[in-house]
Amino acid sequence: MSEHPPTDREYQQKLEVKLLQVLHHGPATFHCLVMKAEGAYPTDVALAIQGLEMKGAIVKCAHELWRATGSESVLVATESVENQLEPDDSYFPEPHPLDFDWRFSGKTLDFLYQQLKGDSLSDVAILGAPTLFKFLRDRALNAHLFDRNDQITGYLTRAGYQSVTCCDLFRFVGKKQFASVVADPPWYLDYYRAFIEAARGLLVPNGKLFLSVLPRLTRPSAESDQSEILCFANERGFDLICAERSALRYLSPPFEKEALKSENLTISSWRSGDLYTFSLSDRTVPEHRIDQLEEDELWHTWSIGRTVVKVKWDGSHGHEAFEVRSVGRNSEMRYRSVSRRSPLRSEINIWTSRNIALRTSRPDVVSEALQLVSEGYGSKAASVALAQAEQLESAQARRLEEFLDALINESTI
């Protein structure tokens, strides 16, 4: 494993090499290049295409196709789109970026079901993949969901799915009772450690762990991260059975679509994940302490229609003038990133599932206003009530009403 993660320039060179390999087999659309770029974000693919074009390595031809310079191939590289297999997840709250909520495509749900159904009498634990849990339970598999999203676990419980545990896997101690675990953690090392350790606590000896792993071009550190994941899994008693590249496909959540739209890119359901299958050995491993994430406790959640709104609030009440503004240099309400690495992420204290991301001076006022809206108040009634309770000036009350109007209107789209 490299001690030094690659630079952005080295990453771009790797991505350019990958795109040229794809184009070696024939012309391809932008969508096809993204689908075959081993996890690279579409904006990174667009930059790599621009770099290759400036070098004269590729050219754009008819029908929105790209081809390698000098290539005589007329075959077109294609990638099927699974629109007809997209499951209906409208009964769930919308995915939110703070939950790292990307959901499996219909084809992937069926693929995982086929992997698991051969031993239908054995229980399977599902970590962080609620749509897969529902898919398996609806097909009579003995699945149990472990997930920290109380909105989703609450919905499933109310709908009659009893094998549901709402929990934070960073604080989790499981009982060894499952023959299989399917884990779909957020693609960051701290989450991988927590999910792998939770799987170790849930699996019986020789049980199988099916783990979603970020592809090698997801970000500059992805190859190093893959090595770290394999090393940690081995240290915790897991032996790798196989690794299947791009075996898992994900639907594009609304927040990702909006982020790409702000970059003038319209592309959906492009993301894939590698599937690593492990077997849990019976060798003794030392105790391991999982570092806990504290910041998550500060975010409070409301629903407006299907739209999920989160506010970062420590519970204190301020006295500053109420204001709400965009983050970054532009005045756009939409956030252009879905990455945890974005430097602007720490400025956000209002964030929606449609990727509206803002900064407010009074998260207490916003939280109280969203509570009133959730109880049936309109934007004007809520702003009037808060203006009186918090002694807001008329201009501040109007700004609050405009902000609530924007959220309510957004939820109807």
C-alpha positions in Angstrom: 0.0 0.0 0.0 1.3 3.4 -0.9 2.3 5.6 2.0 1.4 8.8 0.1 -2.1 9.1 -1.5 -2.0 10.2 -5.2 -2.3 13.8 -6.0 -5.2 15.2 -8.0 -3.0 15.3 -11.0 -2.0 11.6 -10.6 -5.6 10.8 -10.2 -6.6 12.6 -13.4 -3.9 10.7 -15.3 -5.3 7.4 -14.1 -8.8 8.5 -15.1 -7.6 9.6 -18.5 -5.9 6.2 -19.0 -9.1 4.4 -18.1 -11.2 6.5 -20.5 -8.7 5.8 -23.3 -9.0 2.1 -22.6 -12.8 2.4 -23.0 -12.5 4.3 -26.2 -10.0 1.8 -27.6 -13.0 -0.5 -28.0 -15.0 2.1 -30.0 -16.7 5.4 -29.7 -18.8 6.1 -26.6 -21.2 8.6 -25.2 -20.5 10.6 -22.1 -23.0 8.5 -20.2 -21.2 5.3 -21.2 -17.8 6.8 -20.2 -19.1 7.7 -16.8 -20.6 4.2 -16.3 -17.3 2.6 -17.2 -15.1 5.0 -15.2 -14.8 2.8 -12.1 -16.6 5.1 -9.8 -15.2 8.5 -11.0 -17.7 11.3 -10.4 -19.3 12.7 -13.6 -17.7 16.1 -13.2 -14.2 14.4 -12.9 -15.0 12.5 -16.0 -15.9 15.7 -17.8 -12.6 17.3 -16.8 -10.7 14.3 -17.9 -12.4 14.3 -21.3 -11.6 18.0 -21.6 -7.9 17.3 -20.8 -7.8 14.4 -23.3 -9.4 16.6 -26.0 -6.9 19.4 -25.4 -4.0 16.9 -25.8 -5.5 15.8 -29.1 -6.0 12.2 -27.7 -9.7 12.1 -28.3 -12.2 14.0 -30.5 -15.9 14.5 -30.4 -17.8 13.1 -33.4 -21.4 12.8 -34.5 -24.3 11.8 -32.2 -22.6 13.1 -29.1 -19.9 10.4 -29.3 -16.3 10.5 -28.3 -13.6 8.5 -30.0 -9.9 8.1 -29.7 -7.9 10.1 -32.2 -6.9 7.9 -35.1 -9.3 5.1 -34.1 -11.0 3.5 -37.1 -13.4 1.4 -35.1 -17.1 2.1 -35.8 -18.4 -0.1 -32.9 -20.1 2.0 -30.2 -19.4 1.1 -26.6 -22.7 1.0 -24.8 -24.0 0.4 -21.2 -27.5 -0.6 -20.5 -29.6 1.6 -18.3 -32.0 -0.1 -15.8 -34.8 2.3 -15.8 -37.4 -0.5 -16.3 -35.9 -2.2 -13.1 -35.9 0.8 -10.8 -37.8 -0.2 -7.6 -40.5 2.0 -6.2 -39.0 3.5 -3.0 -41.6 6.3 -2.8 -42.9 4.9 0.5 -39.5 5.8 2.1 -38.4 9.2 3.1 -36.2 10.7 0.4 -32.5 9.9 0.6 -30.4 12.6 2.3 -26.7 13.4 1.7 -26.0 13.4 5.5 -27.2 9.8 5.6 -25.0 8.8 2.6 -28.2 7.2 1.3 -27.7 5.7 -2.1 -30.2 2.8 -2.8 -29.6 -0.3 -4.9 -31.1 -0.6 -8.4 -33.8 -3.2 -9.0 -31.3 -5.5 -10.8 -28.9 -5.3 -7.9 -31.7 -6.1 -5.4 -32.5 -9.2 -7.4 -28.8 -10.1 -7.8 -28.3 -10.0 -4.0 -31.5 -12.0 -3.4 -30.2 -14.7 -5.7 -26.9 -14.8 -3.7 -28.8 -15.2 -0.5 -31.9 -17.3 -1.2 -30.0 -20.7 -1.5 -29.9 -20.9 2.3 -33.4 -19.6 3.0 -33.6 -21.1 6.5 -30.6 -19.1 7.7 -31.0 -15.5 8.9 -29.3 -12.6 7.1 -28.4 -9.3 8.7 -28.7 -6.2 6.5 -26.5 -3.2 7.6 -27.5 0.1 6.1 -29.5 -1.1 3.1 -33.3 -0.8 4.0 -34.6 -1.2 0.5 -32.7 -4.5 0.2 -34.2 -5.6 3.6 -37.7 -4.9 2.4 -37.0 -6.7 -0.9 -35.8 -9.8 0.9 -38.6 -9.8 3.5 -41.2 -9.5 0.8 -39.7 -12.7 -0.7 -39.9 -14.5 2.6 -36.2 -14.5 3.5 -35.3 -14.2 7.2 -33.7 -10.8 7.0 -33.1 -8.4 9.9 -32.3 -4.7 9.3 -29.8 -2.7 11.4 -29.9 1.0 10.4 -29.5 4.3 12.2 -32.1 6.3 10.2 -35.0 6.4 12.6 -37.3 7.8 9.9 -36.8 4.7 7.7 -36.8 2.2 10.6 -39.9 3.9 12.0 -41.7 3.6 8.6 -40.8 -0.1 8.3 -42.0 -0.9 11.8 -45.3 0.9 11.3 -45.7 -1.0 8.0 -45.5 -4.3 9.9 -41.8 -5.2 9.4 -40.8 -6.3 12.9 -37.2 -7.5 12.3 -35.8 -4.0 12.4 -33.3 -2.5 14.8 -32.6 1.2 14.9 -29.0 1.6 16.0 -25.7 3.4 15.5 -23.2 0.8 14.4 -20.4 2.9 15.9 -22.0 2.0 19.3 -23.2 -1.5 18.5 -22.6 -4.8 20.1 -24.4 -7.7 18.2 -25.3 -11.3 19.0 -23.7 -14.0 16.9 -26.8 -15.5 15.2 -26.6 -14.8 11.5 -25.2 -16.9 8.7 -24.8 -14.0 6.3 -24.4 -10.2 6.5 -24.9 -7.7 3.7 -23.2 -4.4 4.5 -23.5 -1.2 2.5 -21.6 1.4 4.5 -20.9 5.0 3.4 -17.6 4.8 1.4 -15.3 6.2 4.1 -12.8 4.2 6.2 -14.3 5.1 9.6 -17.7 3.7 8.5 -16.1 0.6 7.0 -14.4 -0.2 10.3 -17.7 0.2 12.2 -19.7 -1.9 9.7 -17.0 -4.7 9.5 -16.8 -4.8 13.3 -20.6 -5.0 13.6 -20.7 -7.8 11.0 -18.1 -9.7 13.1 -20.3 -9.4 16.1 -23.4 -10.7 14.3 -21.9 -13.6 12.2 -21.5 -17.2 13.3 -18.2 -18.8 12.5 -17.7 -19.4 8.8 -20.5 -16.9 8.1 -20.3 -14.8 5.0 -20.0 -11.0 4.7 -21.1 -9.4 1.5 -19.5 -5.9 1.5 -20.0 -3.0 -0.9 -16.6 -1.4 -1.6 -15.9 1.8 -3.4 -14.4 1.3 -6.9 -10.7 2.3 -7.5 -11.4 5.6 -9.2 -14.1 6.9 -6.8 -11.6 9.5 -5.5 -7.8 10.0 -5.4 -7.4 7.8 -2.3 -9.8 5.0 -3.4 -7.1 2.4 -4.2 -5.4 3.1 -0.9 -8.8 2.9 0.9 -9.5 -0.5 -0.7 -6.2 -1.8 0.7 -7.0 -0.4 4.1 -10.5 -2.1 4.0 -8.9 -5.5 3.1 -6.3 -5.1 5.8 -8.7 -4.2 8.5 -11.1 -7.0 7.5 -8.3 -9.5 7.7 -7.2 -8.2 11.1 -10.8 -8.8 12.3 -10.8 -12.4 11.2 -12.3 -12.1 7.7 -10.8 -14.0 4.8 -11.5 -12.7 1.3 -13.3 -15.2 -0.9 -13.8 -13.1 -4.1 -14.1 -9.5 -5.3 -16.5 -8.7 -8.1 -15.9 -5.4 -9.9 -19.0 -3.1 -10.5 -21.3 -5.9 -9.4 -23.6 -3.4 -7.6 -25.5 -0.6 -9.2 -27.1 2.3 -7.4 -30.0 4.7 -8.2 -29.1 8.4 -8.3 -30.8 10.1 -5.3 -32.5 13.5 -5.8 -29.6 15.3 -4.0 -27.1 13.9 -6.4 -29.2 14.7 -9.5 -29.6 18.3 -8.3 -25.8 18.6 -7.7 -25.0 17.4 -11.2 -27.8 19.6 -12.7 -26.1 22.6 -11.1 -23.0 21.6 -13.2 -25.1 21.3 -16.3 -24.9 17.5 -16.3 -28.0 15.3 -16.6 -27.1 11.8 -15.8 -28.7 9.3 -13.5 -28.1 5.8 -12.0 -24.4 5.8 -13.1 -22.9 4.8 -9.7 -21.6 1.3 -9.2 -19.9 -0.5 -6.3 -17.6 -3.5 -6.1 -18.8 -6.5 -4.1 -16.3 -8.2 -1.8 -17.3 -11.5 -0.2 -15.6 -12.6 3.0 -15.8 -15.7 5.3 -15.4 -15.2 9.1 -12.7 -17.5 10.4 -12.6 -18.8 14.0 -9.2 -17.3 14.7 -8.8 -15.2 17.8 -8.6 -11.4 17.2 -7.7 -8.7 19.7 -10.3 -6.3 21.1 -10.9 -3.3 18.9 -12.4 0.1 19.9 -14.4 1.9 17.2 -14.1 5.7 17.3 -17.5 7.3 17.6 -18.8 10.1 15.4 -20.3 12.8 17.6 -21.3 15.4 15.1 -24.3 13.4 13.9 -26.0 14.0 17.2 -26.3 17.7 16.4 -28.5 17.2 13.3 -32.3 17.3 13.7 -34.7 16.1 11.1 -38.1 17.1 9.7 -40.1 16.0 6.7 -42.0 18.3 4.4 -43.9 15.9 2.1 -41.2 13.5 1.0 -38.5 16.1 1.3 -36.2 15.6 4.3 -34.8 18.7 6.0 -32.0 18.6 8.5 -30.8 21.4 10.8 -27.6 21.4 12.7 -28.5 22.7 16.1 -27.0 22.2 19.6 -30.2 23.0 21.4 -29.2 26.5 22.5 -31.2 29.7 21.8 -29.5 32.7 20.2 -30.2 36.4 20.1 -28.7 37.4 16.8 -30.7 38.8 14.0 -32.2 36.0 11.8 -30.6 35.5 8.5 -30.1 32.7 6.0 -27.6 32.6 3.2 -26.0 30.3 0.7 -22.7 28.7 1.3 -19.7 29.4 -0.9 -19.1 32.3 -3.2 -22.2 32.1 -5.4 -25.8 32.9 -4.3 -27.3 29.6 -5.3 -29.3 27.6 -2.8 -28.2 24.3 -4.4 -25.0 22.7 -3.2 -22.8 21.5 -6.0 -21.2 18.7 -4.1 -22.2 15.4 -2.5 -18.7 14.6 -1.2 -17.7 14.5 2.4 -14.4 16.0 1.4 -15.9 19.3 0.3 -14.3 22.2 2.3 -17.7 24.0 2.3 -19.5 21.2 4.0 -18.7 22.5 7.5 -20.4 25.8 6.8 -23.8 24.1 6.2 -26.4 24.0 9.0 -29.5 23.6 6.9 -29.5 20.8 4.3 -32.4 19.2 2.4 -32.7 15.9 0.4 -33.0 18.0 -2.8 -29.5 19.4 -2.0 -30.6 22.9 -0.9 -27.7 23.8 1.5 -27.7 27.0 3.5 -26.2 28.8 6.6 -28.4 30.4 9.1 -27.5 32.6 12.1 -30.5 31.1 14.1 -30.8 27.4 13.7 -33.1 27.5 16.8 -35.6 29.7 14.9 -35.4 27.5 11.8 -35.9 24.3 13.9 -39.0 25.8 15.6 -40.4 27.0 12.3 -40.0 23.5 10.8 -41.7 22.0 13.8 -44.7 24.3 13.3 -44.8 23.4 9.6 -44.8 19.7 10.4 -47.8 20.4 12.7 -49.7 21.9 9.8 -48.9 25.6 10.0 -48.4 27.5 6.7 -45.2 29.5 6.0 -46.9 32.8 6.9 -48.5 31.6 10.1 -45.3 29.9 11.2 -43.2 33.1 10.5 -45.8 35.3 12.4 -45.7 33.0 15.4 -41.9 32.9 15.5 -41.7 36.7 14.9 -43.7 37.2 18.1 -42.0 34.5 20.1 -38.4 35.6 19.1 -39.1 39.3 18.6 -38.0 39.2 15.0 -38.1 42.4 13.0 -40.5 42.6 10.1 -37.7 42.1 7.5 -36.5 39.0 9.3 -40.0 37.6 9.5 -40.4 38.1 5.8 -37.1 36.3 5.1 -38.2 33.4 7.3 -41.5 33.2 5.4 -39.7 33.3 2.1 -37.3 30.5 3.2 -40.2 28.3 4.4 -42.1 29.0 1.1 -39.1 27.8 -0.8 -38.9 24.6 1.2 -42.7 23.9 0.9 -42.7 24.6 -2.9 -39.7 22.4 -3.3 -41.5 19.5 -1.7 -44.3 19.6 -4.2 -42.0 19.2 -7.3 
